[in-house]
Each structure stands twice: as structure tokens, then as C-alpha cells.
Amino acid sequence: MKKIFISGLIMATALSATACKSNVKFDGERTGNDSEFILEYEMFNGSDSQDLKLQKGDSLEVDVLNDGGTLNLDIVKKDDGEPLYEGENLRTSYFEIKAPEDGIYEVTVEGEKAVGEVTVERIEREEESNSDGYVVFSEENMPKAAVKIVEKAMGIMELEKNDQAEMIIKNGEDTKVIVYKNGNRDEAKEIKISNKVVNGAEGRYLIKMNNPKEKGGVTIEKIE
């Protein structure tokens, strides 16, 4: 009986070890090169890294969809180990990180029973100043988070030709929008849009509906 008990104990331990090992896995798809790192997974336990090549002024746009579990993200400059970003227990969010200098940056994603998607993408951006001193953003070079909020705001506000709207985006707060019908500052209407996670999109924007039916007929200016 003693021998049988010991054998059973060994078998139970082996099964337990096997079960633990089977929980450490990645069930999904991976895309990685020097400009993007994409993970889509039904289950992610462990860590994965990718080197991205950035130039000063480039931005990393991070798109996180967290449907469960714990997700951490670290970005460091490889030659000196200087951290560019450290994030723990990330929730679903969009944010932007600007590269302070040229170099190779290592992006490391860690998951514990994580379900969802992570996209880290290099964006080459240039800012153009107009005669009024504004910084003008197009859909190609303005923060993705800001584009999404603008699209949401325009759908709610039902802006028409010649209307204007001033939008104030602050991290962790509802977005404040002031609508000026026909550009008339004396006829202002204020609304708020629920959008708590807007890292990388903070600022004050002015939307001008010059002619929304024509290409380029809507301009978005970051005024501060």
C-alpha cells in the first residue's frame, strides 16, 4: 500500500507540473519588424519583445485592447537601457510616445492570462505651421487618439457648413466641446463627451467646417 501511495503521489505531482506548464503559452498571431509590433491573442502568458528603429521626432502609437488578464508594456532604448515608457496593468487605450532621439528601441509586452490585442507602430510625423502660428494636423500626422475623439465629437454635434467647434482634451477627463453655429462666438453650446483614456491626444483643437462635402473641407487645428 505504501508503494502504491508513493506512485500515486508522484503521478499527481507530474500531472500538476504538466498542467502548470500548459498554462504558459501564446495562442494567437504575431507580426514584428523594425516599424511595428502587433500581437493578437486568445491567451498570452509570458513575454515577447521586438526592436523598432526610430528617429528623433518619430512617434510610437500604442493601441491596446485588453479583454481580460494582466498586460504590461515596457519600451527602452537598447544602447543605454534608458526607459522610454513603463506601463503596468494596461487597460484598453490609445496613446502616443515620442522618441527623444535616434536609435533602436526594444518593446517588451508581458501578459498573464491576457486576452486581446497590442499594436505598437512607428509613425513618421511632421508638423506644419500656418500663417496664424497654429500647428495644423492632418489625419495622417495627428495623434490617433485625437482623430477618434474628433470623429466621435463630429457625429454627436452634427456640425454643418461654416460651423466651428472648440474641443478641449485632457487625460483622464471627459472631453469638453464648445460648438459655434456659423462660427458665431455669441451663440455657443457646450457639450461633454465621455472619453477617459486619451493619452497622446491632450490639447485644445479647433474644428472648422468650411465645406464638409468637399475633400479637405474640414480642418482641425491644434491651438494649444
Phi and psi in degrees as a GROMACS rama.xvg file:
@    title "Ramachandran Plot"
@    xaxis  label "Phi"
@    yaxis  label "Psi"
@TYPE xy
-65.1907  -42.0264  LYS-2
-64.5114  -40.8468  LYS-3
-63.1441  -40.612  ILE-4
-62.2656  -43.1526  PHE-5
-65.5192  -43.515  ILE-6
-60.9445  -42.1026  SER-7
-63.1413  -37.9544  GLY-8
-65.6402  -42.4596  LEU-9
-62.9928  -43.1809  ILE-10
-63.2385  -41.6582  MET-11
-63.667  -40.5743  ALA-12
-64.5039  -42.1001  THR-13
-63.1171  -42.8448  ALA-14
-63.586  -39.3544  LEU-15
-63.4256  -43.75  SER-16
-64.1101  -40.6345  ALA-17
-63.4988  -41.3096  THR-18
-63.2516  -42.2595  ALA-19
-62.8795  -42.0775  CYS-20
-64.6067  -36.6943  LYS-21
-68.4462  -18.1031  SER-22
-79.6435  -16.1161  ASN-23
-92.731  98.2513  VAL-24
-159.951  167.675  LYS-25
-126.691  116.131  PHE-26
-114.76  94.0631  ASP-27
173.376  -154.503  GLY-28
-125.017  146.755  GLU-29
-129.268  135.015  ARG-30
-129.563  128.786  THR-31
-150.207  133.359  GLY-32
-153.48  -166.22  ASN-33
-79.0324  0.696314  ASP-34
-126.276  -8.76626  SER-35
-155.279  155.527  GLU-36
-142.053  114.479  PHE-37
-127.439  127.362  ILE-38
-124.376  127.165  LEU-39
-125.783  123.5  GLU-40
-147.578  145.431  TYR-41
-88.9004  -24.0352  GLU-42
-155.788  132.039  MET-43
-137.982  113.238  PHE-44
-126.66  123.241  ASN-45
122.99  -149.931  GLY-46
-145.183  157.266  SER-47
-147.635  146.731  ASP-48
-133.366  155.834  SER-49
-150.648  136.799  GLN-50
-88.396  131.736  ASP-51
-119.321  138.158  LEU-52
-97.0608  118.45  LYS-53
-124.567  151.593  LEU-54
-111.462  155.952  GLN-55
-55.3417  130.825  LYS-56
96.1901  -18.3024  GLY-57
-66.35  157.453  ASP-58
-122.233  149.749  SER-59
-104.324  119.987  LEU-60
-98.1416  124.268  GLU-61
-110.303  124.234  VAL-62
-120.527  112.28  ASP-63
-115.549  127.815  VAL-64
-118.873  109.528  LEU-65
-112.609  107.333  ASN-66
-97.5176  3.01617  ASP-67
161.177  156.54  GLY-68
82.625  -170.676  GLY-69
-112.041  135.549  THR-70
-134.014  128.845  LEU-71
-121.032  150.871  ASN-72
-139.592  127.209  LEU-73
-126.981  139.753  ASP-74
-130.912  123.166  ILE-75
-131.624  152.18  VAL-76
-81.2328  123.464  LYS-77
-66.7401  -36.5539  LYS-78
-70.9452  -28.192  ASP-79
-125.889  -1.67298  ASP-80
71.203  13.5958  GLY-81
-70.8112  123.371  GLU-82
-71.5834  134.381  PRO-83
-98.6124  -33.2106  LEU-84
-155.831  139.99  TYR-85
-136.161  117.403  GLU-86
-132.477  132.967  GLY-87
-119.052  146.046  GLU-88
50.957  53.5004  ASN-89
-68.1985  141.494  LEU-90
-102.267  177.388  ARG-91
-59.7836  124.495  THR-92
-166.475  164.124  SER-93
-125.805  133.582  TYR-94
-156.233  169.03  PHE-95
-128.268  139.857  GLU-96
-128.612  127.271  ILE-97
-96.0904  137.481  LYS-98
-78.7109  124.066  ALA-99
-76.5062  -19.7977  PRO-100
-159.91  166.321  GLU-101
-63.5652  150.243  ASP-102
156.451  179.766  GLY-103
-98.7414  126.395  ILE-104
-114.762  129.934  TYR-105
-94.1204  123.194  GLU-106
-102.951  123.069  VAL-107
-121.355  126.213  THR-108
-112.707  129.789  VAL-109
-119.757  135.252  GLU-110
-130.143  147.433  GLY-111
-133.181  105.814  GLU-112
53.9756  35.7254  LYS-113
-83.2349  144.001  ALA-114
-132.702  127.138  VAL-115
150.176  -144.638  GLY-116
-146.099  149.091  GLU-117
-136.236  127.905  VAL-118
-125.786  124.561  THR-119
-120.817  115.28  VAL-120
-128.594  134.649  GLU-121
-78.0234  131.17  ARG-122
-122.172  119.942  ILE-123
-85.5696  117.613  GLU-124
-124.872  141.069  ARG-125
-128.2  138.582  GLU-126
-102.343  137.008  GLU-127
-116.099  131.134  GLU-128
-98.7795  133.382  SER-129
-92.0647  -176.959  ASN-130
-66.9836  -20.145  SER-131
-87.8396  0.0575383  ASP-132
84.6873  6.18008  GLY-133
-77.4266  158.257  TYR-134
-98.9568  119.716  VAL-135
-98.3784  127.38  VAL-136
-110.018  134.173  PHE-137
-98.1591  173.326  SER-138
-63.7479  -24.854  GLU-139
-75.2345  -32.2127  GLU-140
-120.983  5.6434  ASN-141
-92.1938  156.41  MET-142
-55.6066  137.441  PRO-143
-57.849  -38.5036  LYS-144
-61.6041  -39.5311  ALA-145
-67.8791  -39.8566  ALA-146
-58.6863  -44.7746  VAL-147
-63.6393  -39.8724  LYS-148
-69.3165  -39.6622  ILE-149
-61.0539  -45.2854  VAL-150
-60.7497  -42.1829  GLU-151
-65.029  -42.4866  LYS-152
-64.3213  -43.5738  ALA-153
-64.4081  -34.4102  MET-154
-67.7244  -36.2872  GLY-155
-76.5415  -39.6952  ILE-156
-79.3793  -20.5992  MET-157
52.4748  54.5703  GLU-158
-68.9434  145.174  LEU-159
-120.247  176.448  GLU-160
-54.2576  135.102  LYS-161
76.9526  -3.71548  ASN-162
-74.0175  157.243  ASP-163
-134.383  155.677  GLN-164
-146.27  134.2  ALA-165
-103.985  128.523  GLU-166
-122.964  125.071  MET-167
-110.565  115.515  ILE-168
-109.782  123.084  ILE-169
-126.987  138.709  LYS-170
-61.2232  128.463  ASN-171
79.3973  5.65848  GLY-172
-124.404  160.313  GLU-173
-63.4387  146.02  ASP-174
-79.845  128.311  THR-175
-95.7761  129.399  LYS-176
-126.842  129.82  VAL-177
-114.551  118.818  ILE-178
-99.0729  132.636  VAL-179
-117.02  103.76  TYR-180
-66.2676  129.953  LYS-181
55.0298  24.2075  ASN-182
74.6438  9.67689  GLY-183
-82.6587  113.606  ASN-184
-71.936  -15.218  ARG-185
-82.8777  -12.0152  ASP-186
-118.056  72.3705  GLU-187
-99.8763  140.212  ALA-188
-127.411  127.977  LYS-189
-106.875  133.762  GLU-190
-132.849  165.061  ILE-191
-126.752  141.877  LYS-192
-118.297  127.719  ILE-193
-71.6823  115.505  SER-194
-160.487  90.4832  ASN-195
-81.5721  -26.8659  LYS-196
-111.551  103.499  VAL-197
-136.063  31.0017  VAL-198
-52.3944  132.512  ASN-199
91.4268  -8.31402  GLY-200
-114.241  3.36929  ALA-201
-58.5156  141.557  GLU-202
148.844  -178.277  GLY-203
-113.787  124.996  ARG-204
-120.021  146.662  TYR-205
-117.916  120.568  LEU-206
-100.896  127.362  ILE-207
-119.123  121.097  LYS-208
-92.6272  75.4857  MET-209
-66.127  -51.4337  ASN-210
-159.335  88.147  ASN-211
-62.6464  -15.1421  PRO-212
-85.6117  -7.28182  LYS-213
-108.607  150.502  GLU-214
-62.8084  130.19  LYS-215
78.4466  8.86829  GLY-216
-79.3382  -7.2593  GLY-217
-116.991  123.944  VAL-218
-114.489  145.888  THR-219
-124.701  120.448  ILE-220
-117.756  131.846  GLU-221
-88.44  115.185  LYS-222
-100.201  -10.7725  ILE-223
